[in-house]
Amino acid sequence: MNVNIQTVHFDADVKLKSHIEKKIEKLNHFHDRITKVDIYLKLDNIVHNIKDKIVEIKVVIPKHEFFVKQSCKSFEQSFEMALESLITQIKRKKQKSVA
């Protein structure tokens, strides 16, 4: 699984990146053929006032892609919410392919 973390208009600290990488490893429990994970961390700027932290996650498996976008007051919280939604999508897809 190839994990790519990109930040837009800021530099993420090592603590945030390691937190994300540790949590992303859990995706292997839900699907064993994940080839690529792209994570985008963005700041939602409205007239130079930083409002929300946006996390976008794209997961690629053979013949399918999953995409989730979440925004919240912190990157950790946004990431957790996005990851939960992503896990739900992966589980649903896997159930459909088994049935």
Number of C-alpha atoms within 10 A of each C-alpha: 16 10 15 13 14 16 13 10 9 10 9 14 8 9 8 11 12 11 12 19 14 9 12 16 11 12 17 11 8 13 14 10 11 17 12 15 20 15 22 15 22 18 19 15 11 9 7 7 9 11 15 18 20 21 26 19 20 16 21 17 16 9 5 9 13 15 16 18 18 19 21 16 12 14 21 15 16 20 27 15 17 21 23 12 15 20 17 13 15 19 13 11 14 13 10 9 8 6 5
